Amino acid sequence: MYELSDVLELCDLMSTHGIIFWLDGGWAVDGLLGKQTRPHADVDIVIREMDTQFLRQLLESRGYSDVERSDTCPWNFVMGDKTGREVDFHVIVLDPMGNGQYGPKEKGVIFPAEALTGKAIIDQKLMPCISPQALVKFHTGYEPDENDFEDVFAICTRFGIELPAVYKRFHQE
């Protein structure tokens, strides 16, 4: 499990070493809502490719190592430690306009610049995160579960975003 204190420690580590990052996933949702809504197995972060090796070294020096998964690749991988804490990396290359290329260009997956403008509040600390609109968009294109619905519904409600069609089956007026 990745606890609140672990998120703060990781974010402080990255900030102290000048690593630009954005919270993503469940902790970004909680940060946008200003409170922890549920336990999280990991913390998802978006980082620049140029910071990947240095952050890997920092985490390795703290007992983290690669966690093998079927979707492991240079732009999406997980590192974990012996206590069960895991960091899920989403690696981007920023273009001159601030858009983040995620993976090979031919796949065409982009974090638009506006997706990198969210502001999370974690334990009264302001942190960069994926924007609410982008978090909702990134929670589509696959079969959502109950946690996905809870996250998306809370973000849509808080920020006045229309609930995507794939989630409407979960929502009973």
Secondary structure as the mmCIF struct_conf table of DSSP 4:
data_model
#
loop_
_struct_conf.conf_type_id
_struct_conf.id
_struct_conf.beg_label_comp_id
_struct_conf.beg_label_asym_id
_struct_conf.beg_label_seq_id
_struct_conf.end_label_comp_id
_struct_conf.end_label_asym_id
_struct_conf.end_label_seq_id
HELX_RH_AL_P HELX_RH_AL_P1 LEU A 4 THR A 16
TURN_TY1_P TURN_TY1_P1 HIS A 17 GLY A 18
STRN STRN1 PHE A 21 ASP A 24
HELX_RH_AL_P HELX_RH_AL_P2 GLY A 25 LEU A 33
TURN_TY1_P TURN_TY1_P2 GLY A 34 GLY A 34
BEND BEND1 LYS A 35 LYS A 35
BEND BEND2 ARG A 38 ARG A 38
BEND BEND3 ALA A 41 ALA A 41
STRN STRN2 VAL A 43 ARG A 48
HELX_RH_AL_P HELX_RH_AL_P3 GLU A 49 GLU A 60
TURN_TY1_P TURN_TY1_P3 SER A 61 GLY A 63
STRN STRN3 SER A 65 VAL A 67
TURN_TY1_P TURN_TY1_P4 SER A 70 ASP A 71
STRN STRN4 CYS A 73 CYS A 73
TURN_TY1_P TURN_TY1_P5 PRO A 74 TRP A 75
STRN STRN5 ASN A 76 GLY A 80
TURN_TY1_P TURN_TY1_P6 LYS A 82 THR A 83
BEND BEND4 GLY A 84 GLY A 84
STRN STRN6 GLU A 86 LEU A 94
TURN_TY1_P TURN_TY1_P7 PRO A 96 MET A 97
BEND BEND5 GLY A 98 GLY A 98
STRN STRN7 GLY A 100 TYR A 102
BEND BEND6 GLY A 103 GLY A 103
HELX_RH_3T_P HELX_RH_3T_P1 LYS A 105 LYS A 107
TURN_TY1_P TURN_TY1_P8 GLY A 108 GLY A 108
STRN STRN8 ILE A 110 PHE A 111
HELX_RH_3T_P HELX_RH_3T_P2 ALA A 113 THR A 117
STRN STRN9 GLY A 118 ILE A 122
TURN_TY1_P TURN_TY1_P9 ASP A 123 GLN A 124
STRN STRN10 LYS A 125 CYS A 129
HELX_RH_AL_P HELX_RH_AL_P4 PRO A 132 PHE A 138
TURN_TY1_P TURN_TY1_P10 HIS A 139 HIS A 139
BEND BEND7 GLY A 141 TYR A 142
HELX_RH_AL_P HELX_RH_AL_P5 GLU A 146 PHE A 159
TURN_TY1_P TURN_TY1_P11 GLY A 160 GLY A 160
HELX_LH_PP_P HELX_LH_PP_P1 ILE A 161 PRO A 164
HELX_RH_AL_P HELX_RH_AL_P6 ALA A 165 LYS A 168
TURN_TY1_P TURN_TY1_P12 ARG A 169 PHE A 170
#
